[in-house]
Amino acid sequence: MSIKIFKSPPKYVQGPDALQTLGDHLQAIGISNPIIMASPSAMKACKEIIETSLKSKNMTCSFTKFSRVCSANEINRVKDLCLSGNHDAIIACGGGAAIDAGRAAAAGAGYTINPFVVHEKFGANVPYIQIPTVAASDASTAALSVIYTDKGNWADVLIIPNNPNLVLADTRIIAQAPVRTLVAGMGDALATYFEADACHRTATLSFAGGLATQTALQISRLSYDILTTYGTQAVLEAEANIPGPALEAVVEANILLSGLGYENAGLAAAHALATAFSHQYELFDPVPFHGELVAFCTAVQLIMEEAEPEKLQEVYFFCQAVGLPTSFEELGLKDTSDGTLKTVAEEAAKSLTMMAMPKAKAVADAQGFVYDVDEILNAIKLADQYSQLETGQCHCADH
């Protein structure tokens, strides 16, 4: 296949007090009675602003609190509230889990992958709007949701045809969030360029259903360039709770550029490994954020690819400068035995996204592995060891 595909939300809005304009944007797309699902912290930050904005446009709405887990039960609960209240859209406010739950509850047709099942109608089949109140991940712009059990264990992935009708990021609200969330988002975005590059070199299809366009590849690279140029300054602005120019740039990289990059260019080893680690959360104290795992696993991917030392050092320097983990200790990994790490390597070696790597097998072997387990294991151990490197002065912006 040589068809290239690029997909995205039709509108992205970002800036201080952007939430005050929500009514204008909903009116422009014909939405007048949405249901708003928000996490407890997002409800506190957003409810009054949303009510005022929608009331100014003579719109009605209702609110419901998100249960903190994007589970089938929570998705169905929000879907049923939407249908019973005759709501014409679902707005999700909060972090990645709330965003995913709102997307799934609004979904029309789609398919789940565990096992593969096509759904003619999964949710309420209404438009959906995403309002991230933290910049901890690139979940907001995409057309897929990760679904968990009620206890928080990974269960499935839902892929739907349509991206959100609107993504609105109010940076004044995001600037009030814990700094760790912004840094974790940088970890998630850090992988975008390297995974896109691997997928491009192996002609791997993206979640959009085709090969990456040059636009997607350049967006992925721009995400990385923004992080390495503005990352440390953005942390300082976040610590001061100020949506300054660096924080604005990094929020755009974390949410918009990384989201468009991964969906339209693809994922590779970094996310295969991060997912494998996430299934072993009992081994961590404290449990790392998704983006923190992805940052460490980006280094693992670069080691697997035998990246140039300068590039590897640049990535380590960036992570250390903004506060992303580069070692087992910083990840909070309690058990670093070969047996435990091999379990992670084996699960990653079975991942579909691992097939994007240049040295992956074209067909899984009898054990289901698409990549050499020992090579992954060695790279994981080296990523921890390399954290002791003297990275020196980084010239991250000099590309």
Order of alpha helices (4+ residues) and beta strands (2+ residues): beta-alpha-beta-alpha-beta-alpha-beta-alpha-beta-beta-beta-beta-beta-beta-alpha-alpha-alpha-alpha-alpha-alpha-alpha-alpha-alpha-alpha-alpha
